[in-house]
């Protein structure tokens, strides 16, 4: 159960980062540095989620 809870928490953070990325890309003067960092964070979360899911099976 703890792993499932962690996956849900990470999934929520992943979705929040996706929204921030969408907001940043919709701005006329997109901050490329911030966008790259948000994408890196999102990728790290995705990898952690996948790793946890692999441990469950």
C-alpha positions as CSV (number, residue, x, y, z in Angstrom):
1,X,0.0,0.0,0.0
2,X,2.8,2.4,0.8
3,X,4.2,2.1,-2.8
4,X,0.8,2.8,-4.3
5,X,0.4,5.9,-2.1
6,X,3.8,7.1,-3.2
7,X,2.9,6.5,-6.9
8,X,-0.3,8.5,-6.5
9,X,1.7,11.4,-4.8
10,X,4.3,11.4,-7.5
11,X,1.6,11.2,-10.2
12,X,0.0,14.3,-8.7
13,X,3.3,16.1,-8.7
14,X,3.9,15.0,-12.3
15,X,0.5,16.4,-13.4
16,X,1.3,19.7,-11.6
17,X,4.5,20.0,-13.5
18,X,2.7,19.2,-16.8
19,X,0.4,22.2,-16.0
20,X,3.3,24.5,-15.2
21,X,5.0,23.4,-18.5
22,X,1.8,24.1,-20.5
23,X,1.5,27.5,-18.8
24,X,5.1,28.4,-19.5
25,X,4.9,27.4,-23.1
26,X,1.8,29.4,-23.6
27,X,3.5,32.6,-22.5
28,X,4.7,35.0,-25.2
29,X,8.2,35.2,-23.7
30,X,8.8,31.6,-22.6
31,X,11.7,31.1,-20.1
32,X,13.7,28.4,-21.7
33,X,15.8,27.7,-18.6
34,X,12.8,27.3,-16.4
35,X,11.1,25.1,-19.0
36,X,14.1,22.8,-19.2
37,X,14.2,22.5,-15.5
38,X,10.5,21.7,-15.3
39,X,10.9,19.1,-17.9
40,X,13.8,17.5,-16.1
41,X,11.8,17.4,-12.9
42,X,8.9,15.8,-14.7
43,X,11.2,13.2,-16.3
44,X,12.7,12.3,-12.9
45,X,9.2,11.8,-11.4
46,X,8.2,9.6,-14.4
47,X,11.3,7.5,-14.0
48,X,10.6,7.1,-10.2
49,X,7.0,6.2,-10.8
50,X,8.0,3.6,-13.4
51,X,10.6,2.2,-11.0
52,X,8.1,1.8,-8.2
53,X,5.5,0.2,-10.6
54,X,8.2,-2.3,-11.7
55,X,8.9,-3.2,-8.0
56,X,5.2,-3.9,-7.5
57,X,5.1,-6.6,-10.3
